[in-house]
């Protein structure tokens, strides 16, 4: 089945995930509910190797493919911003003074969607190597030692074994 058809099959799920994340934003390294939501979905997709607590609330999950390729990393940030939302949508933030104003809710939902596609490829024997899914907290802030979520994830070993890493950033335009 063409990949665009596979994506269309769960487009509504991705929309639902994104809206759930948008309604329940968390700041900095305090992405506990977000991490639990992501880890639960990954388990539902059949991803067996899930490491939580990376950089406090980050997640590193590995989808194993065949042994004839390298490992790529795909990264999404999960944290929100300390901004009061006043958009008036049915899925506005339920946490006053905190909102996903920078698209991290979309980044997380998109990576979860990619995980479903890639897990399917792995199950079909069509995924060479493997994919590390990197769900990063605290892209917007640093800890008391001046370290961002990315630095802390690297220190916690998230990048070990990765041959190349890719991320994305959405633009409201």
MARTIZA-904809 format. One record per residue (C-alpha): residue number from 1; x, y, z. Coordinates in pm, 1 decimal. Each point is the difference from the previous one (the first is absolute). Layout:
! residues N
NUM  X  Y  Z
...
This chain:
! residues 173
1  0.0  0.0  0.0
2  139.3  346.0  -86.6
3  118.7  198.6  301.8
4  -247.6  281.8  -67.1
5  -284.8  -250.3  35.9
6  143.8  -128.1  327.9
7  20.4  355.8  132.3
8  -358.2  69.0  -108.9
9  -114.1  -304.1  199.6
10  96.8  163.3  329.4
11  -12.7  371.7  -83.9
12  -292.5  43.4  238.7
13  201.5  -172.6  274.7
14  288.0  243.8  -53.2
15  -242.8  292.7  19.6
16  -144.5  -141.6  322.8
17  349.4  -51.5  148.6
18  105.4  352.3  -87.9
19  -312.8  152.8  148.6
20  38.3  -205.2  318.2
21  358.6  120.3  34.4
22  -104.0  358.3  -76.4
23  -263.9  -9.7  274.2
24  245.6  -143.0  254.9
25  325.9  194.6  -39.4
26  293.4  -35.9  237.6
27  308.1  215.0  48.9
28  369.9  -74.8  -24.9
29  111.2  -326.1  154.1
30  -342.0  -53.9  164.3
31  -159.4  -190.6  -290.8
32  -120.8  -292.1  213.6
33  -351.5  -36.7  -143.6
34  124.3  62.0  -352.5
35  264.6  -271.1  38.2
36  -256.4  -245.0  138.5
37  -236.7  77.9  -289.9
38  277.8  -56.9  -255.0
39  131.5  -318.4  164.3
40  -351.7  -144.0  19.9
41  -62.9  65.4  -369.6
42  339.0  -149.2  -96.0
43  -84.6  -317.0  192.4
44  -336.2  -13.9  -178.9
45  185.8  21.3  -333.7
46  209.4  -299.5  104.7
47  327.2  181.6  68.0
48  169.4  -229.7  250.6
49  312.5  193.9  95.9
50  -103.5  319.5  178.5
51  228.7  183.2  241.8
52  -162.2  264.7  217.9
53  151.9  249.1  242.8
54  265.2  113.9  -247.7
55  90.2  360.8  88.5
56  -262.7  -35.2  275.5
57  -314.3  -37.2  -215.6
58  131.8  -79.4  -347.5
59  -52.4  -323.4  -188.8
60  228.8  -200.8  -223.2
61  -168.3  -284.2  -186.6
62  160.8  -236.0  -247.4
63  -170.0  -165.6  -294.7
64  214.4  -291.8  -112.0
65  20.5  -74.7  -370.2
66  219.6  -236.0  -192.7
67  369.6  -5.9  83.8
68  118.3  125.4  -340.9
69  -30.6  372.4  67.7
70  97.1  267.2  245.2
71  -206.7  173.0  263.4
72  -161.0  336.1  -56.9
73  -134.3  223.9  270.6
74  -322.2  196.6  -32.1
75  -50.4  276.4  254.4
76  -300.4  193.1  126.6
77  -21.7  246.5  285.8
78  -286.7  -26.0  250.2
79  1.0  307.0  223.8
80  -230.5  301.1  -12.0
81  45.2  369.1  76.2
82  -114.7  213.3  296.6
83  -258.1  189.3  -206.6
84  -371.1  52.0  64.3
85  -200.6  -145.8  -288.2
86  -285.8  210.9  -133.3
87  -78.6  -169.7  -330.8
88  -352.8  -110.2  85.9
89  15.9  -344.7  -157.2
90  -161.2  -314.1  136.6
91  349.1  -129.7  75.8
92  151.9  303.1  175.7
93  242.5  -65.9  283.0
94  -167.9  -116.0  319.3
95  295.3  134.7  200.0
96  -19.4  378.3  44.3
97  325.0  171.0  -85.3
98  145.7  -296.9  -192.4
99  -50.5  -79.1  -365.9
100  152.7  -168.0  -300.5
101  65.9  321.3  -190.9
102  302.0  -133.1  -186.9
103  -128.6  -321.3  -156.7
104  155.4  -254.9  233.4
105  -338.8  -170.6  32.5
106  4.1  -47.0  -378.2
107  363.5  -116.5  3.9
108  -83.3  -267.2  256.2
109  -313.0  -116.5  -185.1
110  190.9  -11.6  -329.7
111  276.6  -214.8  151.2
112  -261.2  -230.4  151.5
113  -151.5  -29.8  -348.6
114  340.9  -74.9  -148.6
115  42.6  -269.2  265.8
116  -315.6  -177.9  -118.5
117  122.2  -0.3  -361.2
118  352.9  -109.1  88.8
119  -120.3  -273.9  235.8
120  -214.1  -131.3  -284.7
121  301.1  -1.5  -231.7
122  203.5  -184.3  264.1
123  -274.0  -259.7  43.9
124  -5.8  -53.1  -377.3
125  379.2  -42.4  -12.0
126  31.8  320.5  -204.4
127  194.9  210.3  252.9
128  376.4  -28.8  -39.2
129  188.5  72.4  319.5
130  -202.2  174.6  265.2
131  -154.5  325.2  109.5
132  44.6  174.6  333.9
133  -292.0  221.4  92.7
134  114.2  291.0  215.4
135  -274.4  183.9  189.2
136  179.0  290.0  165.9
137  -115.3  211.7  293.8
138  116.5  354.5  65.8
139  86.2  127.9  -344.7
140  -106.4  347.4  111.3
141  172.9  13.7  341.3
142  313.7  -105.8  186.2
143  44.5  -162.6  339.7
144  172.8  160.9  299.0
145  334.5  -106.0  -152.9
146  -76.2  179.5  -326.0
147  -65.8  -321.8  -194.5
148  -280.1  -42.3  -250.7
149  -198.5  -317.7  -52.7
150  215.8  -80.7  -302.8
151  323.0  20.4  199.2
152  -147.3  -208.8  280.8
153  -126.4  -265.2  -245.0
154  343.5  -22.1  -160.2
155  157.9  -34.9  343.9
156  -250.3  -276.3  78.7
157  115.0  -193.0  -310.4
158  -292.7  66.1  -232.8
159  227.5  49.2  -301.6
160  205.3  -316.6  44.2
161  -7.6  -219.1  -307.6
162  -168.1  256.7  -224.9
163  154.7  53.0  -344.5
164  -208.3  306.1  -91.2
165  -272.0  200.1  172.4
166  -289.3  199.3  -142.9
167  -246.2  242.0  152.4
168  -261.3  235.6  -128.7
169  -167.3  323.5  90.0
170  -345.4  98.9  -112.0
171  -94.1  351.0  -104.6
172  -353.3  127.7  43.9
173  19.1  154.6  -349.8
